[in-house]
């Protein structure tokens, strides 16, 4: 059983397993509960949003480097290392052809 609180329009606003003041009880198989949980699952989590945002920042840094706005060596050493690690992981995941061989970092 779930305890729900509705908004002014009558739609489920919050859901809890614990009783809440002025909450209504609904069975977990209730279509409204199922719809609420599906809608909630469709929302990206902060972790998912952060992962996507990290990719945007990586692409931004790559663009700045490619346009000679900054140099890779302008970044702190730890940032350089992390960027190269992520680039290497991304290349391996996408099945990129490594003509240079090995795990050397080449800039």
C-alpha positions in Angstrom: 0.0 0.0 0.0 1.1 3.5 -0.8 0.1 6.7 0.9 -0.4 9.5 -1.6 -1.1 13.2 -1.4 -2.9 14.9 -4.3 -2.4 18.4 -5.6 -5.3 20.9 -6.2 -6.1 19.3 -9.6 -6.4 15.9 -8.0 -3.2 14.4 -9.5 -0.8 12.5 -7.3 1.8 14.9 -6.0 3.7 12.7 -3.5 3.9 9.1 -2.7 5.1 7.3 0.4 5.1 3.9 2.1 4.6 5.7 5.4 1.4 7.4 6.5 1.4 11.1 5.9 -1.0 13.7 7.3 -4.1 13.9 5.1 -2.8 11.2 2.8 -5.0 8.7 0.9 -4.1 5.0 0.7 -3.9 3.2 -2.7 -2.9 -0.3 -3.6 0.4 -0.5 -5.5 -1.4 -2.0 -8.5 -3.7 1.0 -8.8 -3.3 2.5 -12.3 -2.7 6.0 -10.9 0.2 4.7 -8.8 1.6 2.8 -11.9 1.3 6.0 -14.0 3.0 8.1 -11.3 5.9 5.7 -11.0 6.4 5.5 -14.8 6.4 9.3 -15.1 8.9 9.5 -12.2 11.1 6.9 -13.9 11.2 8.9 -17.1 12.8 11.8 -15.3 16.6 11.6 -15.5 18.4 11.3 -12.3 21.1 13.8 -11.3 23.7 11.2 -12.0 22.4 10.7 -15.5 22.2 14.4 -16.1 25.7 14.9 -14.6 27.1 12.2 -16.9 25.6 14.0 -19.9 26.8 17.3 -18.7 30.4 16.0 -18.3 30.3 15.0 -22.0 29.2 18.5 -22.9 32.1 20.0 -20.9 34.5 17.5 -22.6 33.3 18.5 -26.0 33.6 22.2 -25.0 37.2 21.7 -23.9 38.0 19.8 -27.1 36.5 22.7 -29.2 38.5 25.3 -27.3 41.7 23.3 -27.8 40.9 22.7 -31.5 40.3 26.5 -32.0 43.5 27.4 -30.2 41.7 29.3 -27.5 43.4 27.2 -24.9 46.1 24.5 -24.9 45.8 21.1 -23.3 48.8 22.1 -21.1 46.9 25.2 -19.9 44.8 22.8 -17.8 45.9 21.6 -14.4 47.8 18.3 -14.6 45.0 16.4 -12.8 42.5 17.8 -15.3 44.8 16.8 -18.2 45.1 13.3 -16.8 41.3 12.9 -16.3 40.5 14.2 -19.8 43.0 11.8 -21.4 41.6 8.9 -19.3 38.0 9.6 -20.4 39.1 10.0 -24.1 40.8 6.7 -23.9 37.8 5.0 -22.4 35.5 6.6 -24.9 37.7 5.5 -27.8 37.8 1.9 -26.5 34.0 1.9 -26.0 33.3 3.1 -29.5 35.7 0.6 -31.0 38.1 3.3 -32.3 41.0 2.0 -34.3 44.3 2.7 -32.4 47.0 2.9 -35.1 49.6 4.1 -32.6 49.3 1.0 -30.3 49.9 0.8 -26.6 48.4 3.0 -23.9 50.7 6.0 -24.4 49.2 9.4 -24.2 49.9 11.3 -27.3 49.0 15.0 -27.8 
